[in-house]
């Protein structure tokens, strides 16, 4: 099949770890590669955010990133991109009309809006992955939600008009149902993990001084790093926390979130036990995870939570918030621990209990690796997504034939 992958703000070529660079970027690139490995041809359409970017960039055989001129050729926060969606859609519509794909797969709500506008007169099936829902974000952020006010209404429209919605976990399905999007309209396919890159250390890990906790990901308040710092103050002994993500290391002193977290660490008495690495390249992440004794992932909410999968694939125990997709990824008492979100006391208790039980930690390592390999490879995700594509493409073709006969 020929697949048009739409990801208006999240390019697989982007640097990860900053405010708008995270799981969606990884997901789009890895899924596209998995589909190409199955013989399909993928063009990823993403907004041009720098003036000297090539028009098209091949990233592997069968996958090309195409930069769409929409808005200024510079970085724009994703919540400010909506005014440029009509230009994005107009460009996309011209490209799809000249070289129609078999299926269009939109990632994030503004990509879905652009896809609907671009395919208005074309008979093309659209598959939608939201990655995050505005209704959930608004529930947690309230009046501080920076999303455009029409986001929830547009997401509802997209969900009802596309051929199929791919949700990453059952929690998202329930949220979609509350929006009036029926179960028959939704297929659950989890995110995947690169099992060649994320692997456990062979043999026994080297001896270490103290215990190393790791928090890694976009450095924004909703990721809950402040809860980890507060919990650390209640975990005695030589336990340290490394925080990866945010601005490049040379710019950390001017990073507002780093400054906030440093102030908090000093206030609760753990400033000397917390280290901020700043932005980390994705190819450095596996080694960083394997150097940790425990990965802590405690967001307020999380559509899926790829960091947890990556830690599990590396054989590193995980303590995570019981929110979103993390509730399905982490099996409490088997592959890790789940704690209530925004609760440093519960987190501290879980950390103390787990760090005092090395036998349990070892059991989690083995079980986590087995679970990830059995259920979360990108090959499995690509195969399941291909099945959805084939189904909606066949349905669209049948509807088109019926319409022609009727006319």
Phi, psi and omega in degrees: 000155171260124188239128172261113180261119184253121179217084195299324183245347188245091179276140175293350179269355187284157173285133183270163172101345178271183191305318184249017179242107184200226189298324181296320178301313180296315183300311182299314181294315183291319178297318180297318178296319180296321178291321177297323178295339178266009174098006182268165179243126188237131169246122179262117179262119180221154185291136175292120182240018174206144188290332187259012177293139174298155178298320181224138180229111174290136177248344171189174178297122179096356181228127178230137172264127178246125183272123185264126176284104179210111185081186183292145177282064182205169181296132176226131177303140187301329179287354178252009185275340187311318180299342182263359181297320178302319177294320177300314182294321180296315178298314181298318180300319178296318182292318182289330178290323180286320184224078187294131173277172175280332181207148175247127180241112183262138180241122183083159191292323181290330173294322177297318178297315179298320181295317179297317179293321184289330186257018185309316181254006181256146178266081182231132177285138178247129172253137184240130167241121185277327183070322175204146182250138182298327180297322179289316180299318181294326180297323184269328183265336181060228182289349178272001180294120182276359182295151174304143186298335182273004188302310185297318180297319180292320178299320177297316178300314180299312183301328182275339186259336182284165181291324181199144172254132173259117177259151184272345182197163180299330179299322178291324178300317179297321178294319178297323179296322177295337178275000179089016179261116189291158180301324182293344181271355190234136172239134179268120173226118182288168170288167180242182178218145180281102186285344175281325181276319183260099181226154177288161175293133177284137180078193181280139178293151180293152179296146182230154172268113180081185183246134182250118172263149180228133169239125185222137178149188178300137184264082177228154187307321185294349178283350170074023179296329178298326177294324178295319180295318178296322179292323181302325179296342181252012177247107185284171175093186184276066180250125180241159180236128172254129180247118181247134180131167180101212182287163172305153187304325181289347183249010186297325183295341178253006178278117186300319182290321177297316179299318179298316182289324176296318178298317178297315180301319179294320182295324181266004171086024181235021183304324180283354182251001182241129179236133179254122181271332187082199184299136181233132177295148184297330180286350176268348187295316182304315180296323179296317178295314182295339178280353181264154173270336184203135176256132181246126184226097190234059178289161174292320174212158184202115179305320177219294179102073184288333180300320179299317178298317182295321177295315180298320179295331178276359180074031179249126181301152185232136168243123189223160174290144178276070181222152172048222183291341179298333179292338180260332180287311184265124176264110185300134179080359180236306181246357181168198181233144174245139180229159177298144178291152176058038180227086180301328180295313178297321180295315179299318178298315180297319180295313180299316182296316184287317181293338178274000185230079182298332178293316177297317179303316181295320178298319178298321181302309183294315183294323181295315179299316179299317183294316182295316181294329182281330192233346192232026175285151177294335176298316179293319179296317178298318180296316180294321179292320177302321179298318177297314180303312182299321182293313182288328178293318179294320180294319179294318179297319179296318180295320180296317179296317180298322180293322179294320179295318181295329181279000000 
